[in-house]
């Protein structure tokens, strides 16, 4: 495996047939909406030493567990939005319609639009890890992780939890049943990323009281004059604008007298 600026390059090892099959399946499902949740192949070729190389687009996103930490407790509708694509892909893989490589939970991302993307590792490539599991199983594990974050008191939780447990190592029928249960749990809802409150105030010092006669007290007094006018006794105040006009007039008269005397 080789990481490039905007994509990942997988190199074939030993028999390149599994990697070729993975590429062919990825190209076949490209027009399908479900391909939105798989990393796309952008280039296929051979290296100078003759090895098969496949470049896939590296998505910008957040690992699912970190995304769930940001979301907090997802509603049932948000859980449906996140997990239906996962289970649809798992059904596609279990039915033999497309080959999905191996992966770990850290390979399930949520992009900026709130869509799930599986960054699977193609079979027969140099990027497969010993800790990886089949793509379909990881997708079910990811779906279960999402639902475990929802409210445990939700009426649909027992049915969803049971269906996902059956689908984890079950056949295509169990996978389709889990997908049906999740779809029936609620209408999908958009994922809204919440910005931290007060983020524009981070780092600003808090206002503190200052003793009389300090710069803070002077500032407060000046602000009171600007807002309410000059105190003239008896609880009355002269608007600052009027006071300034009076000062200007007085200054003009004084200047006139000086010139006249001179």
MARNUNU-722299 format. One line per 4 residues: for each residue x, z, y of N, C-alpha, C. Coordinates in nm, 3 decimals. Each point is the difference from the previous one (the first is absolute). Layout:
REM residues N
X,Z,Y,X,Z,Y,X,Z,Y | ...
***
This chain:
REM residues 262
0.085,0.000,-0.120,-0.085,0.000,0.120,0.088,0.000,0.124 | -0.042,-0.073,0.102,0.072,-0.008,0.127,-0.101,0.010,0.113 | 0.022,0.092,0.093,-0.090,0.018,0.113,0.050,-0.083,0.117 | -0.084,-0.090,0.050,0.030,-0.085,0.113,-0.079,0.047,0.121
0.023,-0.057,0.119,-0.065,0.052,0.120,-0.151,0.017,-0.010 | -0.071,-0.097,-0.058,-0.145,0.009,-0.002,-0.059,-0.020,-0.139 | 0.084,-0.002,-0.103,-0.053,-0.017,-0.134,0.097,0.057,-0.104 | -0.042,-0.004,-0.125,0.080,0.052,-0.111,0.027,-0.115,-0.096
0.120,-0.007,-0.049,0.037,-0.105,-0.095,0.024,0.062,-0.138 | -0.072,-0.051,-0.098,0.016,0.046,-0.137,0.084,-0.102,-0.078 | 0.092,0.049,-0.080,0.085,-0.087,-0.081,-0.039,0.014,-0.147 | -0.005,-0.111,-0.071,-0.033,0.003,-0.143,0.117,0.056,-0.080
-0.033,0.073,-0.105,0.101,0.051,-0.093,-0.037,-0.044,-0.141 | 0.101,-0.034,-0.080,-0.021,-0.043,-0.138,-0.100,-0.117,-0.004 | -0.114,0.021,-0.068,-0.102,-0.104,-0.012,-0.079,-0.009,0.131 | 0.000,-0.117,0.062,-0.068,-0.016,0.128,-0.147,-0.037,-0.014
-0.048,-0.018,-0.126,-0.138,-0.042,-0.020,-0.102,0.100,0.057 | 0.019,0.133,-0.021,-0.098,0.094,0.058,-0.010,-0.012,0.152 | 0.112,-0.021,0.068,-0.003,-0.013,0.144,-0.070,-0.130,0.042 | 0.025,-0.107,-0.074,-0.067,-0.127,0.028,-0.151,0.012,-0.017
-0.042,0.071,-0.104,-0.143,0.020,-0.024,-0.063,0.080,0.113 | 0.070,0.101,0.044,-0.049,0.084,0.111,-0.017,-0.084,0.126 | 0.098,-0.087,0.028,-0.008,-0.085,0.119,-0.117,-0.099,-0.012 | -0.016,-0.058,-0.119,-0.109,-0.097,-0.020,-0.136,0.067,0.017
-0.015,0.120,-0.052,-0.127,0.072,0.015,-0.026,0.036,0.146 | 0.105,0.039,0.072,-0.016,0.037,0.140,-0.044,-0.122,0.082 | 0.055,-0.116,-0.033,-0.040,-0.122,0.070,-0.144,-0.038,-0.033 | -0.042,0.026,-0.125,-0.135,-0.037,-0.042,-0.107,0.082,0.070
0.029,0.128,0.028,-0.100,0.087,0.063,0.011,0.001,0.152 | 0.096,-0.075,0.055,0.022,0.002,0.145,-0.127,-0.029,0.080 | -0.086,-0.097,-0.040,-0.121,-0.026,0.079,-0.106,0.109,-0.014 | 0.010,0.085,-0.100,-0.101,0.103,-0.024,0.016,0.115,0.101
-0.112,0.057,0.047,0.010,0.112,0.095,0.081,0.118,-0.054 | 0.001,0.019,-0.131,0.074,0.112,-0.057,0.150,-0.013,0.023 | 0.047,-0.124,0.023,0.143,-0.021,0.025,0.044,0.068,0.129 | -0.097,0.032,0.086,0.032,0.072,0.124,0.067,0.133,-0.029
-0.023,0.053,-0.118,0.051,0.132,-0.035,0.122,-0.007,-0.091 | 0.058,-0.119,-0.014,0.124,-0.020,-0.075,0.104,-0.060,0.094 | 0.127,0.036,-0.021,0.104,-0.060,0.085,0.011,-0.148,-0.033 | 0.001,-0.087,0.101,0.004,-0.144,-0.025,0.142,-0.049,-0.025
0.010,-0.104,-0.082,0.127,-0.067,-0.025,0.023,-0.100,0.113 | 0.119,0.004,0.062,0.029,-0.091,0.110,0.105,-0.104,-0.036 | 0.077,0.023,-0.107,0.102,-0.098,-0.037,0.045,0.025,-0.143 | 0.034,-0.109,-0.070,0.053,0.005,-0.136,0.117,-0.097,-0.008
0.108,0.042,-0.059,0.116,-0.089,-0.012,0.104,0.059,-0.094 | 0.116,-0.058,0.004,0.109,0.049,-0.085,0.120,0.032,0.086 | 0.071,0.103,-0.041,0.121,0.040,0.070,0.115,-0.091,-0.040 | 0.114,0.020,0.063,0.116,-0.083,-0.030,0.045,0.015,-0.145
-0.025,0.118,-0.059,0.039,0.022,-0.140,-0.107,-0.047,-0.098 | -0.108,-0.063,0.050,-0.103,-0.054,-0.087,-0.115,0.094,-0.028 | 0.006,0.125,0.044,-0.108,0.095,-0.027,-0.124,-0.034,0.084 | -0.116,0.022,-0.063,-0.126,-0.020,0.070,-0.018,0.112,0.103
-0.043,-0.036,0.120,-0.023,0.097,0.106,-0.138,-0.024,0.060 | -0.070,0.108,0.029,-0.135,-0.007,0.058,-0.004,0.090,0.122 | -0.043,-0.056,0.113,-0.016,0.077,0.123,-0.147,0.031,0.021 | -0.029,0.127,0.028,-0.137,0.040,0.032,-0.002,0.065,0.138
-0.111,-0.016,0.070,-0.014,0.058,0.133,-0.010,0.151,-0.011 | 0.080,0.067,0.076,-0.004,0.147,0.000,-0.101,0.047,0.103 | -0.108,0.064,-0.041,-0.102,0.038,0.097,0.043,0.121,0.083 | -0.052,0.007,0.121,0.020,0.117,0.083,-0.118,0.093,-0.024
0.027,0.117,-0.049,-0.109,0.092,-0.030,0.051,0.140,-0.026 | -0.092,0.088,-0.036,0.029,0.141,-0.026,-0.030,0.029,-0.146 | 0.088,0.073,-0.066,-0.025,0.040,-0.137,-0.134,0.073,-0.009 | -0.076,-0.026,-0.104,-0.137,0.049,-0.011,-0.010,0.150,0.024
0.087,0.079,-0.062,-0.010,0.146,0.016,0.019,0.041,0.145 | 0.094,-0.065,0.070,0.021,0.032,0.142,-0.119,-0.046,0.084 | -0.057,-0.114,-0.035,-0.119,-0.048,0.072,-0.116,0.098,-0.017 | -0.015,0.054,-0.118,-0.108,0.097,-0.023,0.024,0.128,0.078
0.128,0.039,0.015,0.031,0.117,0.082,-0.044,-0.023,0.144 | 0.017,-0.123,0.048,-0.041,-0.033,0.136,-0.152,-0.001,0.013 | -0.067,-0.054,-0.102,-0.146,-0.010,0.005,-0.068,0.136,-0.015 | 0.067,0.093,-0.065,-0.063,0.129,-0.028,-0.091,-0.012,-0.121
-0.122,0.048,0.012,-0.097,-0.009,-0.109,-0.082,-0.127,0.018 | 0.024,-0.104,-0.082,-0.074,-0.124,0.018,-0.146,0.017,-0.039 | -0.087,-0.069,0.070,-0.140,-0.001,-0.039,-0.016,-0.081,-0.127 | -0.115,0.010,-0.062,-0.026,-0.077,-0.122,0.008,-0.149,0.030
-0.052,-0.042,0.115,0.005,-0.142,0.036,0.142,-0.050,0.016 | 0.087,0.079,0.062,0.141,-0.039,0.015,0.067,-0.005,-0.136 | -0.033,0.094,-0.088,0.056,-0.001,-0.135,-0.040,-0.127,-0.075 | -0.124,-0.043,0.020,-0.045,-0.125,-0.062,0.080,-0.118,0.055
0.019,-0.002,0.131,0.076,-0.109,0.063,0.140,-0.010,-0.057 | 0.064,0.114,-0.019,0.138,0.001,-0.051,0.009,-0.034,-0.148 | -0.094,0.049,-0.080,0.018,-0.006,-0.145,-0.065,-0.120,-0.068 | -0.100,-0.059,0.061,-0.061,-0.117,-0.064,0.103,-0.112,-0.020
0.081,-0.037,0.101,0.101,-0.103,-0.025,0.099,0.037,-0.109 | 0.036,0.127,-0.009,0.091,0.044,-0.106,-0.060,-0.026,-0.137 | -0.125,0.040,-0.016,-0.064,-0.014,-0.130,-0.031,-0.147,-0.031 | -0.031,-0.078,0.100,-0.019,-0.144,-0.023,0.128,-0.064,-0.052
0.114,0.036,0.057,0.127,-0.052,-0.049,0.029,0.048,-0.141 | -0.031,0.126,-0.026,0.023,0.054,-0.134,-0.086,-0.072,-0.104 | -0.126,-0.029,0.035,-0.086,-0.076,-0.091,0.057,-0.139,-0.024 | 0.048,-0.064,0.106,0.059,-0.133,-0.012,0.120,0.001,-0.094
0.081,0.104,0.013,0.119,0.009,-0.085,-0.037,0.032,-0.145 | -0.091,0.094,-0.020,-0.038,0.040,-0.136,-0.072,-0.113,-0.073 | -0.069,-0.085,0.074,-0.071,-0.111,-0.064,0.092,-0.117,-0.030 | 0.126,0.007,0.045,0.096,-0.107,-0.027,-0.005,-0.115,0.098
-0.076,0.015,0.111,-0.012,-0.109,0.096,0.126,-0.017,0.083 | 0.074,0.108,0.020,0.123,-0.006,0.079,0.095,0.108,-0.051 | 0.126,-0.032,0.003,0.101,0.097,-0.041,0.049,0.076,0.123 | -0.012,0.131,-0.007,0.049,0.086,0.107,0.119,0.076,-0.056
0.105,0.009,0.078,0.120,0.068,-0.047,-0.016,0.151,-0.004 | 0.109,0.068,-0.020,-0.001,0.147,-0.005,0.014,0.057,0.140 | -0.029,0.127,0.013,0.004,0.063,0.132,-0.005,0.151,-0.016 | 0.019,0.067,0.112,-0.021,0.144,0.010,-0.097,0.027,0.113
-0.043,0.124,0.014,-0.095,0.032,0.106,0.058,-0.027,0.139 | 0.133,0.005,0.012,0.061,-0.028,0.129,0.000,-0.148,0.033 | -0.046,-0.083,-0.094,-0.010,-0.145,0.025,-0.139,-0.041,0.045 | -0.090,0.096,0.014,-0.134,-0.028,0.052,-0.001,0.036,0.147
-0.018,-0.101,0.085,0.006,0.019,0.145,-0.136,-0.022,0.063 | -0.017,0.054,0.119,-0.116,-0.028,0.085,0.055,-0.062,0.128 | -0.040,-0.124,0.028,0.053,-0.068,0.119,-0.072,0.046,0.126 | 0.042,-0.054,0.114,-0.056,0.044,0.128,-0.149,-0.030,0.014
-0.049,-0.098,-0.077,-0.143,-0.034,0.004,-0.082,0.086,-0.094 | 0.066,0.088,-0.075,-0.071,0.086,-0.094,-0.021,-0.060,-0.137 | 0.069,-0.110,-0.031,-0.013,-0.065,-0.131,0.110,0.049,-0.093 | -0.036,0.016,-0.126,0.096,0.042,-0.102,0.081,-0.120,-0.047
0.130,0.019,-0.017,0.088,-0.105,-0.049,0.087,0.059,-0.111 | -0.001,-0.066,-0.116,0.083,0.043,-0.112,0.130,-0.080,0.001 | 0.111,0.069,0.015,0.132,-0.063,-0.001,0.059,0.011,-0.140 | -0.058,-0.076,-0.093,0.044,0.010,-0.139,0.137,-0.066,-0.019
0.067,0.039,-0.106,0.133,-0.050,-0.033,-0.014,-0.096,-0.118 | 0.034,-0.126,0.020,-0.027,-0.100,-0.104,0.076,0.026,-0.129 | -0.063,-0.025,-0.114,0.069,0.016,-0.128,0.115,-0.099,-0.012 | 0.105,0.040,-0.070,0.114,-0.086,-0.018,0.091,-0.007,0.120
-0.021,0.089,0.098,0.084,0.001,0.120,0.091,0.122,-0.001 | 0.093,0.001,0.093,0.097,0.110,0.006,-0.050,0.121,0.078 | -0.125,-0.003,0.045,-0.051,0.111,0.080,-0.085,0.099,-0.076 | -0.023,-0.023,-0.128,-0.088,0.089,-0.078,0.071,0.133,-0.023
-0.072,0.109,0.021,0.054,0.134,-0.018,-0.054,0.061,-0.129 | 0.075,0.092,-0.055,-0.045,0.066,-0.124,-0.125,0.084,0.023 | -0.016,0.049,0.121,-0.115,0.086,0.031,-0.127,-0.081,0.027 | 0.012,-0.132,0.010,-0.117,-0.082,0.030,-0.100,-0.001,-0.115
-0.126,-0.024,0.037,-0.107,-0.015,-0.098,-0.066,-0.136,0.022 | -0.089,-0.035,-0.091,-0.068,-0.128,0.016,-0.079,0.001,0.131 | -0.009,-0.117,0.061,-0.068,-0.009,0.129,-0.144,0.048,-0.005 | -0.071,-0.034,-0.107,-0.141,0.040,-0.012,-0.013,0.152,-0.007
0.088,0.064,-0.073,-0.006,0.146,-0.012,0.031,0.068,0.133 | 0.099,-0.053,0.072,0.035,0.057,0.131,-0.116,-0.017,0.097 | -0.070,-0.111,-0.007,-0.114,-0.021,0.088,-0.111,0.102,-0.025 | -0.023,0.031,-0.126,-0.100,0.102,-0.031,0.047,0.137,0.046
0.128,0.029,-0.019,0.055,0.127,0.048,-0.014,0.011,0.152 | 0.025,-0.111,0.069,-0.013,-0.001,0.146,-0.146,0.023,0.040 | -0.092,-0.063,-0.072,-0.142,0.020,0.029,-0.039,0.146,-0.022 | 0.051,0.058,-0.106,-0.031,0.142,-0.027,0.059,0.090,0.109
0.120,-0.036,0.050,0.060,0.078,0.108,-0.088,-0.001,0.125 | -0.057,-0.115,0.031,-0.089,-0.009,0.116,-0.122,0.089,-0.019 | -0.064,-0.012,-0.116,-0.123,0.076,-0.022,0.025,0.150,-0.009 | 0.119,0.040,-0.043,0.032,0.142,-0.003,0.010,0.059,0.140
0.020,-0.086,0.100,0.009,0.048,0.139,-0.138,0.011,0.065 | -0.102,-0.055,-0.061,-0.134,0.009,0.058,-0.059,0.139,-0.025 | -0.113,0.025,0.061,-0.067,0.130,-0.014,-0.040,0.022,-0.145 | 0.050,0.108,-0.060,-0.031,0.028,-0.140,-0.148,0.028,-0.023
-0.073,0.032,0.106,-0.143,0.030,-0.013,-0.088,-0.124,0.009 | 0.061,-0.115,0.025,-0.077,-0.124,0.010,-0.072,-0.026,-0.133 | -0.126,-0.041,0.004,-0.078,-0.016,-0.123,0.055,-0.107,-0.095 | 0.074,-0.097,0.052,0.050,-0.108,-0.084,0.136,0.031,-0.063
0.062,0.109,0.039,0.134,0.028,-0.050,0.007,0.013,-0.153 | -0.090,0.075,-0.065,0.012,0.013,-0.146,-0.006,-0.134,-0.073 | -0.092,-0.087,0.042,-0.013,-0.130,-0.067,0.124,-0.086,0.024 | 0.052,0.001,0.124,0.118,-0.080,0.031,0.122,0.054,-0.075
0.018,0.132,0.001,0.115,0.059,-0.069,-0.002,-0.033,-0.149 | -0.117,0.010,-0.060,-0.010,-0.030,-0.143,0.027,-0.146,-0.031 | -0.052,-0.089,0.083,0.020,-0.143,-0.023,0.147,-0.039,0.017 | 0.067,0.058,0.098,0.142,-0.032,0.021,0.085,0.056,-0.113
-0.036,0.115,-0.053,0.073,0.056,-0.113,-0.012,-0.090,-0.123 | -0.119,-0.056,-0.020,-0.020,-0.092,-0.113,0.076,-0.130,0.020 | 0.010,-0.045,0.125,0.064,-0.129,0.027,0.152,0.007,-0.001 | 0.055,0.119,0.016,0.144,0.013,0.014,0.076,-0.069,-0.113
-0.039,0.026,-0.121,0.063,-0.065,-0.116,-0.103,-0.075,-0.084 | -0.112,-0.031,0.062,-0.107,-0.068,-0.072,0.014,-0.151,0.003 | -0.099,-0.066,-0.061,0.002,-0.146,-0.007,-0.071,-0.059,0.123 | -0.023,-0.130,-0.006,-0.064,-0.068,0.112,-0.140,0.054,0.026
-0.073,0.034,-0.107,-0.136,0.054,0.016,0.002,0.129,0.080 | 0.092,0.090,-0.034,0.011,0.127,0.072,0.039,-0.023,0.145 | 0.085,-0.099,0.023,0.042,-0.030,0.136,-0.117,-0.055,0.083 | -0.078,-0.088,-0.060,-0.116,-0.055,0.072,-0.103,0.109,0.028
-0.016,0.092,-0.095,-0.095,0.110,0.020,0.044,0.089,0.116 | 0.130,0.027,0.010,0.051,0.081,0.112,-0.023,-0.071,0.133 | 0.023,-0.129,0.002,-0.023,-0.078,0.121,-0.146,0.007,0.043 | -0.092,-0.010,-0.097,-0.143,0.005,0.031,-0.040,0.137,0.056
0.057,0.107,-0.057,-0.033,0.135,0.046,0.049,0.020,0.143 | 0.120,-0.047,0.028,0.056,0.016,0.135,-0.081,-0.080,0.100 | -0.035,-0.122,-0.034,-0.080,-0.082,0.092,-0.135,0.064,0.031 | -0.058,0.067,-0.098,-0.131,0.061,0.018,0.006,0.134,0.074
0.121,0.052,0.019,0.012,0.132,0.061,-0.043,0.001,0.145 | 0.031,-0.105,0.074,-0.035,-0.005,0.143,0.030,-0.139,0.053 | -0.054,-0.028,0.116,0.034,-0.125,0.068,0.140,0.013,0.058 | 0.079,-0.105,-0.006,0.135,0.009,0.056,-0.003,0.023,0.149
0.097,0.076,0.047,0.011,0.030,0.142,0.141,-0.035,0.047 | 0.013,-0.046,0.126,0.134,-0.035,0.051,0.090,0.122,0.011 | 0.128,-0.023,-0.014,0.098,0.107,0.012,0.044,0.008,0.146 | -0.011,0.118,0.058,0.037,0.018,0.139,0.119,0.096,0.007
0.107,-0.052,0.052,0.120,0.083,0.015,-0.012,0.083,0.126 | 0.009,0.132,-0.016,-0.016,0.090,0.114,0.136,0.025,0.065 | 0.006,-0.021,0.133,0.122,0.034,0.073,0.003,0.149,0.024 | 0.116,0.063,-0.007,0.009,0.144,0.028,-0.050,0.031,0.140
-0.082,0.102,0.012,-0.054,0.037,0.130,0.110,0.056,0.089 | -0.007,-0.035,0.129,0.098,0.051,0.094,0.138,-0.057,-0.016 | 0.012,-0.116,-0.065,0.133,-0.053,-0.022,0.068,-0.040,0.130 | -0.079,-0.027,0.106,0.061,-0.037,0.127,0.053,0.121,0.076
-0.035,0.119,-0.047,0.044,0.121,0.068,0.115,0.069,-0.071 | 0.046,-0.058,-0.107,0.107,0.063,-0.077,0.125,0.007,0.085 | 0.060,0.118,0.005,0.125,0.015,0.072,-0.017,0.043,0.145 | -0.124,0.000,0.052,-0.021,0.044,0.137,-0.008,0.152,0.005
0.067,0.065,0.095,-0.005,0.147,0.005,-0.137,0.049,0.044 | -0.037,0.115,-0.049,-0.128,0.059,0.040,0.013,0.058,0.141 | -0.114,0.002,0.073,0.001,0.060,0.133,0.010,0.151,-0.014 | 0.085,0.060,0.080,0.013,0.145,-0.002,-0.023,0.053,0.140
-0.052,0.123,0.008,-0.025,0.060,0.130,0.132,0.039,0.065 | 0.007,-0.012,0.132,0.122,0.029,0.073,-0.028,0.111,0.100 | 0.096,0.081,0.030,-0.022,0.112,0.094,-0.027,-0.049,0.140 | -0.070,0.084,0.083,-0.029,-0.039,0.138,0.129,-0.030,0.075
-0.007,-0.097,0.092,0.116,-0.036,0.078,0.089,-0.101,-0.067 | -0.029,-0.033,-0.125,0.083,-0.096,-0.072,-0.045,-0.140,0.034 | 0.078,-0.098,-0.051,-0.033,-0.140,0.025,-0.136,-0.034,-0.056 | -0.038,0.065,-0.111,-0.130,-0.027,-0.060,-0.113,0.045,0.089
0.017,0.120,0.062,-0.104,0.050,0.090,-0.013,-0.090,0.123 | 0.114,-0.047,0.052,-0.003,-0.089,0.115,-0.072,-0.130,-0.033 | 0.028,-0.050,-0.120,-0.068,-0.122,-0.042,-0.148,0.020,-0.012 | -0.040,0.116,-0.051,-0.143,0.029,-0.013,-0.066,0.008,0.138
0.070,0.064,0.095,-0.056,0.012,0.136,-0.015,-0.136,0.066 | 0.101,-0.086,-0.016,-0.007,-0.133,0.059,-0.112,-0.082,-0.063 | -0.016,0.015,-0.131,-0.108,-0.073,-0.066,-0.135,0.049,0.052 | -0.014,0.131,0.028,-0.125,0.052,0.054,-0.029,-0.053,0.138
0.107,-0.017,0.083,-0.019,-0.056,0.134,-0.046,-0.144,-0.007 | 0.062,-0.078,-0.090,-0.036,-0.140,-0.012,-0.144,-0.015,-0.047 | -0.040,0.083,-0.095,-0.132,-0.015,-0.060,-0.110,0.060,0.087 | 0.030,0.115,0.067,-0.109,0.074,0.068,0.019,0.011,0.151
0.116,-0.033,0.054,0.023,0.007,0.144,0.077,0.125,0.041 | 0.029,0.008,0.132,0.076,0.114,0.054,-0.093,0.117,0.027 | 0.036,0.122,-0.044,-0.085,0.116,0.032,0.007,0.033,0.149 | -0.116,0.023,0.063,-0.004,0.030,0.144,-0.070,0.132,0.026
-0.016,0.084,-0.103,-0.061,0.131,0.017,-0.149,-0.003,-0.027 | -0.051,0.115,-0.032,-0.142,0.011,-0.027,-0.044,-0.076,-0.123 | 0.096,-0.025,-0.090,-0.033,-0.072,-0.121,-0.019,-0.149,0.021 | 0.025,-0.048,0.127,-0.018,-0.141,0.028,0.133,-0.074,-0.014
-0.011,-0.132,-0.025,0.119,-0.083,-0.016,-0.016,-0.128,0.081 | 0.110,-0.045,0.059,0.003,-0.125,0.075,0.052,-0.110,-0.092 | -0.077,-0.108,-0.020,0.048,-0.108,-0.088,0.138,-0.047,0.043 | 0.084,-0.027,-0.097,0.138,-0.036,0.027,0.009,-0.126,0.086
-0.091,-0.095,-0.022,0.006,-0.124,0.076,-0.022,0.026,0.148 | -0.099,0.088,0.030,-0.026,0.034,0.139,0.120,0.071,0.064 | 0.060,0.086,-0.075,0.116,0.072,0.051,0.113,-0.097,0.032 | 0.022,-0.098,-0.087,0.106,-0.097,0.023,-0.029,-0.086,0.122
-0.127,-0.040,0.018,-0.037,-0.077,0.118,0.026,0.081,0.127 | -0.035,0.129,-0.006,0.024,0.086,0.115,0.147,0.011,0.033 | 0.082,0.011,-0.100,0.145,0.009,0.021,0.051,-0.128,0.065 | -0.047,-0.115,-0.048,0.045,-0.127,0.055,-0.041,-0.012,0.147
-0.127,0.036,0.032,-0.050,-0.007,0.138,0.081,0.092,0.089 | 0.023,0.123,-0.049,0.076,0.097,0.079,0.141,-0.049,0.027 | 0.060,-0.059,-0.102,0.135,-0.053,0.017,0.001,-0.112,0.101 | -0.105,-0.086,0.001,-0.007,-0.109,0.097,-0.015,0.051,0.142
-0.085,0.102,0.020,-0.020,0.056,0.133,0.128,0.064,0.052 | 0.070,0.070,-0.089,0.126,0.065,0.039,0.100,-0.105,0.045 | 0.009,-0.108,-0.075,0.094,-0.107,0.036,-0.037,-0.061,0.134 | -0.131,-0.016,0.026,-0.044,-0.060,0.126,0.039,0.088,0.118
-0.019,0.131,-0.016,0.034,0.094,0.106,0.149,-0.002,0.028 | 0.080,-0.005,-0.103,0.146,-0.002,0.018,0.044,-0.124,0.076 | -0.059,-0.113,-0.037,0.037,-0.124,0.069,-0.044,0.002,0.146 | -0.121,0.064,0.022,-0.052,0.004,0.136,0.089,0.088,0.088
0.044,0.115,-0.055,0.084,0.091,0.074,0.137,-0.064,0.029 | 0.049,-0.070,-0.105,0.130,-0.064,0.017,-0.006,-0.105,0.108
***
